[in-house]
Structures are given as structure tokens and as C-alpha cells.
Amino acid sequence: MKRLLTKILSRYLGDEKPMKIPEKSCKKYRKSGLTREQAATIREKIQLALEEDHLYRNNALGLDDLADHIQHNRYKVSQVINTYFSKNFYSFLNEYRIQEAKILLEKDPELSVKVIMYEVGFNSKNSFYSSFKKVTGLSPNDYRNIVGYEYDVQMA
């Protein structure tokens, strides 16, 4: 029954795939009062803020700043990130930063890794390298070399 309601709700909200709430999160946030409709709205606003407004580039961005930007309660924003994206705030934020770093590493080989690191919102080289390696399995320099090699091979 619960699965059926989730499917109906997701179709009603226009989601292609239904929002699945992990059981662990259900117990943790049982008393939060966040409805599925609110969660869907918050999730959409979070994605817009990061994908279109590029908030992740702000190296001082915190959960409060994101919540203020999308005009929602910080606790509900945190709950949506933890529940619907299955990540904590900083892991979630760093994934956006790393995705842009990958694009910059591919697109502009003249930019130094340090410039890219600051451009995408990291303050620390160690944090950038460890996050990059966690997401891609490679260091930024190795990633750039592999992508550059693949480009050279395709051009030959």
C-alpha cells in the first residue's frame, strides 16, 4: 500500500522516479512534520540553487545560507538532503563542486588545479584532493592527464 501511494504521489508531483525514503530516515525524522509535498518543493529549490545559481561556488556556504537562499527552515533543508539525496550537506555540496572541477579540468588545460579548486568553492587543497578522489577515484592531475590522453587519441 505504501509503495502504491508513493507511486501515485510521485506521478502527481511529476517525478519520473518516485522519491524513496530510507527506513532509517523515517525513524530519525518521524516527528519533523515535513510532508512529501514540502520535501518535493524543497528538493527542487535546492537543485535549482545549486545547478542554476551555482551557490556551491561560495567557499563559505553553509546549511544556513542555503536555507536562507531557498527560504526554508534549515532543519527541513537538512532533512531533505539527508533523506532524498542520501548524503550529508557537505558531501552533497562537494559533489557539485567536483562535477564542475571535472568540466574545467577537461575544458581548460591551461588553468592550474589550484585555480580550479578555488573557482569551484574549495578553500583547502587537501579537502579538494580528497573529495575529488572520493568521487572520481583519481587525483585531479591524473584525471586531467587521462582525459587529455583520451582527447589526443581521438584526434589522431
C-alpha positions as CSV (number, residue, x, y, z in Angstrom):
1,M,0.0,0.0,0.0
2,K,2.8,2.4,0.9
3,R,4.5,1.7,-2.4
4,L,1.3,2.4,-4.3
5,L,0.8,5.7,-2.5
6,T,4.4,6.7,-3.3
7,K,3.9,5.9,-7.0
8,I,0.7,7.9,-7.2
9,L,2.2,10.8,-5.3
10,S,5.3,10.9,-7.5
11,R,3.2,10.8,-10.7
12,Y,1.1,13.6,-9.3
13,L,4.1,15.7,-8.5
14,G,5.6,15.0,-11.9
15,D,8.6,13.0,-10.8
16,E,9.8,10.3,-13.2
17,K,11.0,8.1,-10.4
18,P,9.3,8.1,-7.1
19,M,11.0,9.6,-4.1
20,K,12.0,6.7,-1.9
21,I,12.5,7.4,1.8
22,P,15.0,5.1,3.5
23,E,13.7,3.3,6.6
24,K,16.5,4.7,8.8
25,S,15.5,8.3,7.8
26,C,11.8,7.6,8.6
27,K,12.7,6.8,12.2
28,K,15.1,9.6,12.6
29,Y,12.7,12.3,11.3
30,R,9.4,10.8,12.5
31,K,8.4,13.9,14.4
32,S,9.7,16.6,11.9
33,G,6.3,17.4,10.3
34,L,7.8,17.6,6.8
35,T,5.2,16.5,4.2
36,R,6.1,14.8,0.9
37,E,4.8,17.9,-0.9
38,Q,7.1,20.2,1.2
39,A,10.0,17.8,0.6
40,A,9.5,17.8,-3.1
41,T,9.4,21.6,-3.2
42,I,12.5,21.9,-1.1
43,R,14.3,19.3,-3.1
44,E,13.5,21.2,-6.3
45,K,14.6,24.5,-4.8
46,I,17.9,23.0,-3.6
47,Q,18.7,21.6,-7.1
48,L,17.9,25.0,-8.7
49,A,20.0,26.9,-6.2
50,L,23.0,24.7,-6.9
51,E,22.5,24.0,-10.6
52,E,21.4,27.4,-11.8
53,D,22.6,29.8,-9.2
54,H,25.8,27.9,-8.6
55,L,25.7,28.5,-4.9
56,Y,28.3,25.8,-4.3
57,R,31.0,28.2,-5.7
58,N,30.7,30.2,-2.5
59,N,33.5,28.7,-0.3
60,A,31.8,29.9,2.9
61,L,28.4,28.4,2.0
62,G,26.8,26.7,4.9
63,L,23.5,25.0,5.5
64,D,22.0,28.2,6.9
65,D,23.0,30.1,3.8
66,L,21.3,27.5,1.5
67,A,18.2,27.5,3.7
68,D,18.1,31.3,3.6
69,H,18.5,31.3,-0.2
70,I,15.6,29.0,-0.8
71,Q,13.6,30.5,2.1
72,H,13.0,27.3,4.1
73,N,13.8,26.1,7.6
74,R,17.4,24.8,7.9
75,Y,16.2,21.6,9.7
76,K,13.9,20.7,6.8
77,V,16.5,21.5,4.2
78,S,18.9,19.2,6.1
79,Q,16.3,16.5,6.3
80,V,15.6,16.7,2.6
81,I,19.3,16.4,1.8
82,N,19.9,13.6,4.2
83,T,16.8,11.7,3.2
84,Y,16.3,12.3,-0.5
85,F,19.9,12.7,-1.6
86,S,21.3,10.2,0.9
87,K,24.2,12.5,1.8
88,N,25.1,15.0,4.4
89,F,25.2,18.6,3.4
90,Y,28.9,18.9,2.7
91,S,29.2,15.6,0.8
92,F,26.2,16.8,-1.3
93,L,27.8,20.2,-1.9
94,N,31.2,18.7,-2.8
95,E,29.7,16.5,-5.5
96,Y,28.5,19.7,-7.3
97,R,31.9,21.2,-6.8
98,I,33.7,18.2,-8.2
99,Q,31.4,17.9,-11.2
100,E,32.3,21.5,-12.2
101,A,36.0,20.9,-11.4
102,K,35.9,17.9,-13.8
103,I,34.5,20.1,-16.6
104,L,37.1,22.8,-16.0
105,L,39.9,20.2,-16.0
106,E,38.7,18.9,-19.3
107,K,37.8,22.2,-20.9
108,D,40.8,24.4,-20.0
109,P,44.1,22.6,-19.6
110,E,45.8,26.0,-19.1
111,L,44.1,26.5,-15.7
112,S,46.1,25.3,-12.7
113,V,44.4,22.8,-10.4
114,K,44.7,25.4,-7.6
115,V,42.8,28.0,-9.6
116,I,40.1,25.4,-10.4
117,M,40.0,24.4,-6.7
118,Y,39.2,28.0,-5.7
119,E,36.8,28.6,-8.7
120,V,34.6,25.7,-7.7
121,G,34.4,26.7,-4.0
122,F,37.1,24.8,-2.1
123,N,39.3,26.5,0.4
124,S,41.8,23.7,1.1
125,K,43.9,21.7,-1.3
126,N,43.7,18.7,0.9
127,S,39.9,18.9,1.1
128,F,39.7,19.3,-2.7
129,Y,42.0,16.4,-3.5
130,S,40.4,14.0,-1.0
131,S,36.9,14.9,-2.3
132,F,37.9,14.6,-5.9
133,K,39.5,11.3,-5.3
134,K,36.4,10.1,-3.4
135,V,34.1,11.0,-6.3
136,T,36.3,10.0,-9.2
137,G,38.8,7.6,-7.9
138,L,41.6,9.8,-9.3
139,S,43.6,12.8,-8.3
140,P,42.7,16.0,-10.3
141,N,46.1,15.8,-12.1
142,D,45.6,12.1,-13.0
143,Y,42.0,12.9,-14.2
144,R,43.3,15.7,-16.4
145,N,46.0,13.5,-17.8
146,I,43.6,10.7,-18.6
147,V,41.1,13.0,-20.2
148,G,43.8,14.8,-22.2
149,Y,45.2,11.4,-23.4
150,E,41.8,10.3,-24.5
151,Y,41.3,13.5,-26.4
152,D,44.7,13.2,-28.1
153,V,43.9,9.6,-29.1
154,Q,40.6,10.6,-30.6
155,M,42.2,13.4,-32.6
156,A,44.9,11.2,-34.0
